[in-house]
């Protein structure tokens, strides 16, 4: 199931929009949209794996994206020796005690027979373990966060290469997906959506409040990048000579070079994931997943382990979202937990999947880039239209104000209102696009075949 001529025309039109942005706005703007569009396409592919392949309604996307970003911090940032000396080993011991408490309660529940003895034993393990865990963990956290809190106040990372952080971010999201899936995947679709949304809020709340982990809302900035800094290129005589040889400003050319380098890296990751997803979709495993999606009862009657396969695809899709989150944090060179807004961006990623075409990997990629382009361009386009309408209204009211009984001052007031609220046209634009696609192409621009 490859790309058809119709699909190629859609991608050609998308490329034309980006090229037009480069010519009529700036190439920096076009490449910025493209880079985030490629990251959005990876997110959309992760959701498409879960929804398009298996029918899992995951609304906790931003939680896994945030975990991918955390993976970059833990992998690439430099360790803070003072923080480790102040309370690092004790903090790890506290975490180990907390995990041991949960594991002990689970083992006791599984091995003891039903009755009051089991309930009291499990309760005692949890209560005693909680107080022991807090007694070890809390002082260690206070000691770590007290180490130069304006600049560090956290343990730091492993100082490893940044490209290694992308798969590690995916693995971190996959591990969380396994824990979540073991408890939540038994729920029906609507309850699963509520559960995953709540879990995503919990994960993001932890990132915001646990300063020892990634500085919380203080943010981790200056993370390593896989491409050079613009200022380093501008100070390179060879690069400056190359830029001036093309008749370009070295400052602008350095920014374009960095963004283009990011775009090539992101495109490489997207192509690898696309090839793997296509191979999986066309394999017996992919046909089995679609059979489970279409009729779970029939698939289970044929001997398929539906719960296990749901867990499998949930982990894979979440890992892809984690990779996207790691790429986004690398692009920003900063970890900002407050920017992860589940309701806002989860809605946006779902629009990408629906508009592009649920169940089709090419559709997910097209939807990711197209919807991000529309999201970014909706506000300046709305501002431009509002200014044009304001000028028109100003002209009309100026002509009729001299004695015309119509008194069109209300037109000027309406124009001012539209211009002042042009930024809200983003959500309106998303809604209009979604309605149009659902009306004229209910299965998306590139539907599943």
HELIX and SHEET records of a PDB file:
HELIX    1   1 UNK A    5  UNK A   24  1                                  20    
HELIX    2   2 UNK A   27  UNK A   48  1                                  22    
HELIX    3   3 UNK A   49  UNK A   53  3                                   5    
HELIX    4   4 UNK A   54  UNK A   54  1                                   1    
HELIX    5   5 UNK A   61  UNK A   76  1                                  16    
HELIX    6   6 UNK A   81  UNK A   83  1                                   3    
HELIX    7   7 UNK A   84  UNK A   88  3                                   5    
HELIX    8   8 UNK A   89  UNK A  111  1                                  23    
HELIX    9   9 UNK A  116  UNK A  145  1                                  30    
HELIX   10  10 UNK A  162  UNK A  184  1                                  23    
HELIX   11  11 UNK A  189  UNK A  209  1                                  21    
HELIX   12  12 UNK A  211  UNK A  214  1                                   4    
HELIX   13  13 UNK A  216  UNK A  218  5                                   3    
HELIX   14  14 UNK A  230  UNK A  234  1                                   5    
HELIX   15  15 UNK A  237  UNK A  245  1                                   9    
HELIX   16  16 UNK A  250  UNK A  281  1                                  32    
HELIX   17  17 UNK A  284  UNK A  294  1                                  11    
HELIX   18  18 UNK A  296  UNK A  301  1                                   6    
HELIX   19  19 UNK A  306  UNK A  332  1                                  27    
HELIX   20  20 UNK A  337  UNK A  339  5                                   3    
HELIX   21  21 UNK A  342  UNK A  356  1                                  15    
HELIX   22  22 UNK A  361  UNK A  400  1                                  40    
HELIX   23  23 UNK A  409  UNK A  420  1                                  12    
HELIX   24  24 UNK A  422  UNK A  424  5                                   3    
HELIX   25  25 UNK A  425  UNK A  440  1                                  16    
SHEET    1   A 2 UNK A 220  UNK A 221  0                                        
SHEET    2   A 2 UNK A 334  UNK A 335 -1                                        
END                                                                             
